[in-house]
């Protein structure tokens, strides 16, 4: 068995970002930039007023001064002349500051008297003026490559005059549940069977990570049927299987896919839950084989599939972020496998984050996973810890899960 860290590193080393495609700006939210976005213009394009008021020379803007108003410049209609001594031009937020003016008299600090204006508050040179290029200049890279675009980024790209953007194609992920006992939700359940939760949970995870999932029909414990999946994943960026990768007589995924040309990189991880995890290559399609138990499959997806999807999407791939908390209950000494305890999170009266593992950690208890707020990380051979000890945790809400 190999460690969690080695397994994740070997998976990521085998993956490359998807190709770039061009999408309309309206469709760019949550996509990952394939190249930097360099501004096509300067913003603002000229010195503009930050407030409603009057443009004038700071030397004229002394208390009680009266200035002649020689014109107005609404936003989008610059004043064509020049402001000379004793003159002012009516401006509005976003108006271009006319030549000769170097300050703004706020509307609330002025009294308009016919064609003149009285200064009720002395002005300062440069105040309330947004300088040309204050936000960005033409050619500035305003959004780097490899960034997942937020709504704010989309607005910035629009301001930089981009109607479209080059982004990485969404990773296409085929999801296959295996096992004679498996039925999809709403289908007849065979004797001794169970309803598959893995396919839909994994599809939701892939979608949340910016990928396009494709749920394949459930395949029973038959080599030829499992092997035939190889024909349906052409053009996919990854095949994710659940079940069939343990050591039982009916765990046939490795043998079936090897018969169709899969090269196996590794199998079995020194972790709990999720020991029977495999990774290989089926032609050009990476294969990630997750355990069949739903909790094991989800924990493995957090540790391995999410970083893999990040790499495929063109993002920096890294382990899930780890924070710290104090234990709400004591925990026992760990064995040779890294453990990931499902737990709730609360805050004590002093504001400290308290994490409390569930007393039963069975890998088939999906309801407890749904109720969990975090995974408590326990290294191999970690000693027992008392209540109040500090531990590392992965906050599930930080992953959007």
N, C-alpha and C positions, 0 to 999 in steps of 0.2 A: 504494500500500500504506500501511496505517496501522500505528501502533505497537501493541505488546502492551498497553500501559497504556490507550491510547485505546479499543482494541477491548473490553477488559474493562469499562471505564467505560460504554461504550454498551450493552453487554449488560445490565449491572446496572441501568442507568437505565430499561430497558424492562420490568423484572420487578417483581412485587409478591408479598408473602407469600401463601400459600394461606389459605383461610378457616379459622376455628377449628372444632373439634369437641370433644365431651366424651368422655373415655375413662375407664374404670375405672383406679384407681390401679395395679392389678396389671399393666395394659397400658401404663403411662406411661413406662417406661424408654426412654431414647434419643429420646423425643419432645421437641418444642420448645414451651415454654409460650407461650400466646397472651395471657395476662394474668398479672399478679403474683399470687402466692399469699400472702394475708394470713392470719395465724394466727387460728384460731377459738377459741383458748383460751390461757391463760397456762401456761408450762412453766418450772419446776415450778409446780403450782397453789397450793402453800403451801411454807413452809420445811420442808425434808426432810433427813433424815440421809444423809450421804455414806458412812457406815460402820456396821457392827454395833457396838453399845455401849449406852451409857446417856445419857439426856437429863437434865441437871441445871443448876443455877445455877453460873456460873463462880466465884462467891464461895464456894461450898461445895466446889469441886473442888480442894482443896489436898492435898498429899501426906499419905497415911495417914488421910485423913478417912474416916469410915464413914457411909453414907447409907442411909436406908430405901427399899427398892424398893416402890413403891406400885402398880405395874401394868406391863403390857407393851403395846406398840403395833406389832404386825406390819404390814408394808406393806399398805395397803388397809384397815386397821382402826385409825383414829386413837384416841388416848387421850382420853376425854371430860373428864377433870378438869384440875387445874392443879398444876404442880410448885411446892411451897413450900420454904422453907429446910429443909435437911437431908434432902430427898427426891430420888429419881431414878426414871426410868421406863425399862424395858428397851426398846431400839429395835433395828431392823434397817435395812439399806441400803434407802433409799426410804421409810422410815417418816416420818410427819408429826411434826415437833418439837412437843411439847405446849406449851400456854400456860405461861408462867412460866420455862421453860428457855431458856438462851441459849448452851449449849455441849454438846459430846458427849465423853463419856469412852469411849475405845476399849475394845472387849472385851478386847484383849490387854494393856491397861493397868489392868485391874480384876481383883479377886478376889471372886467371889460367895460369900457366907456366909449361907445360908438366905435370909431376907427382907431382907438388907442387902448392900451392896457396898462394898469397900474401894478407895480411890483409890491406885494404885501410881505414877501419873505425873500431875502437876498439869495441869489443863486450861486452855485459853485461851478467852476469850469469842469466840463466832462460828466457832471452828475446827470443820471437818468438817460444817458446815451449808451446804446448797445453798439459797440464798435464793429466795423466790418470784419468778418471772419472770427468774431468772438466765440462762436460755437465750433465752427470748423472751416477749413479752407479747401478749395478744390484740390483734389489729389490726396487729401488726408484719408488714411484707412480708418473709417469710423466703426466698422464691424470686422473683427478678425475671422479668418478661416477657422472652421472647427467649432463654431459657436451655435448652440441651439437657440433659435430665434424666439425671443419673447415678444409680447405686444409692443413693448417699448422699442425693441430693435426694429420691428416692422415700421413703426413711425419714424425712426431715425433713417431707415433706408429710403422711405418716401421723401423725407426732407432732403436727402442727398440725391434726389431725382432719379430713383430706380423704379421702373414699372415692373421689373422682373429680377430674379436673383438666381444664381447658380448654387444649387444645394445637392447634397448627397441623396441618391434614391433611397427611399425607405427600405430597410432590410426586409426581405421576404422570408418568413419562417414557417416551415411546414411542421405541424404538430401531430404526432401519431401516438395514440394510446393502444397498448397491446394487452391481450389476455382474454381467454374464453369466458371469464366471469364478468367482463365489462359490458355495460350497456350505457348508451347515451341518455341524458335526461329526457324523460317522457317516453322512452322506448320500453318494450317488455323486458323485464329483468329475468335472466335465466335462473334456474334453481341454484341456490348457493351463490348467486351473483351479487354485484354491487353496481351502483350508478357511478359513472366516471365523472369526477370533478376536475381532474387534472387538465383535460383539454381546454375547458373553458377558462379555468384559472390562468393557465399559461397564455392563452390567447389574450386575455385582459392584460396580463403583465407585458406581453410583447407590444400590445397597442399603446399602453401607458408609456413604454420606453421609446415610442416613435416608430415601431415596426409595423409591418403588414402580416398578420397571422393567417394561416390557412389550416383549418382543422380537417385532418384526413379522417375517413371512416375508421372505426375501431377494427383492428385486425386480431384474430384469434391466435392461439398458440400453435401456429403451423408455419414451418420454415418457408415454404413456397409463397405463402400469402405475405409474410413479413418481407421476404426478399423482393416481391413484386413492387413494394413501395419505392424501390430504387428508380423505377420508371416514371413515377409521379412527382419526383422532386427535382427534375431537370429545370434549371432556371431559378431554383430557390437558393437563398444565401445561407440557409442552415436548415437541417432536419433535427427536430427535437423529439425524442421518443420517451415514453414513460412506461415502466414495467419491462419485464423480460430480460433484465440485465443482472439478475442475481445468480445464484449457484444451483437453483433447482432444476429438475428434469424438464420443466416447461419454460425455463428462461432462455429463449432462443434468439434474442435480438442479435447478439454478437455473431453467432454461427450463421444466421440467415443473411445478414448484411455482408459478412466476410465472403460468403459464397457469391455475392454480387459485386465483389471487388473492393469492399471497404478495408482500408488499412487501419488497424487499431493503434492508437497512440498510447493510451493507458486505460486501466480499468481498476476500480476500487480506490477509495480515498480514506485516509485515516481521520474520519470525522463521524459525528453523530448529530442529527440523523443524516443519512445520505451516503453510506459507505459504497453501495453498488452503483457508482457513477462511471460512465465511460465516455471517451472522446476518440473520434476517428475521422477518417476522410473517405467519403463515398464519391469517387471521381473528384470533381472540383467542389463538392458540397460537404461542408463540415457537418459532423454528426455529434450531437450531445445527447447521450442516453441517461435519462434521469430515473431514479427509483420510482416504483409504482405507488408506494405509500404517499398520500397527498401532502402531508407535512414535509416529508423528506424531499419530495419534488419541489415544493415551494422554497424550502431553505436552500436547496442546491441552486435554484433559479436565482435567488438573491445573491449568492456567492459567486456564481459562474455565468449564468445566462445574462444577467444585467450588464456586467462588464463586457461580455461578448457583444451584446447589442450596441453598447457604446462604441466599441471598436469598429463594428460594421457601419455604424452611422456616421463615422468620421469624428467622433468625440474623443477626448483623452480617456482612455480606459483605466480604471482604477478600482480597487476594492471598495465595497460600500463604506461610507464614512463611519468612523467609530468615535463615540463620545464616552463619557464616564458617568457612573451613578453609584449610589451606595446600596448594598443589599438590604432588602426588607426582611429577609429570613436567612439563616445560615445555609451553606451549600456544602456537599460532601466533596471529598477528594476525587479528582478525575482520574480516569484510566489513560490508556495510550492513544485515545482518539480525541481530537478537538471536539468540544461539545458546544451546542448552540441551544440554549434553554429558552423556550418561549416564556414570556413574562409580561406583566403589566407594569406601567409606570405611573407614579404619583409624585407629589411634592409634599415634603414635611413642613412643619411650622416655621422652620428656619429657611425655607426656600430651596433646600437640597433636593435633587432628583433621586427618588427611591425606586428601585426595580425589584419586583417580587416574582420569582419564577413560579409557575404552576407546580403543584406538588406531584402531578403525574405528567410525564413528558412523552407519552406514547405517540409514535409517528403516524398513527392513523386518526388522531383526534383533531379533525379539521376545525371543529367549532372553537377549540381553544386557540388555534392559530388565528382564526378570525378575530378573537377577542384580545389577542396579544398586541402590545404596543412596541415590543422590542425583543431582540435576541440577546441573551447574556452570553458573552464569549468566554469559554473555558479552555485554556490551552491543554495539550496533552500533559498528563501527570501533574496538573495544577493541584496544589494542596487545598484541603478544606478551608473554608472561610467563614467567619462569624457574621452574624447580623451587623450591619453598619460598615462592613469592609467595602473598599472601592473596587469596582469591576468595569470592564469595557463592555459597551453595548452597541448594537446597531438599532437605531430608531427606525421603525418601519414607516412611520409617517414621513420621515425625511426622504424616503424613496418613492413616495407617492403610492404606497401600497396599503 
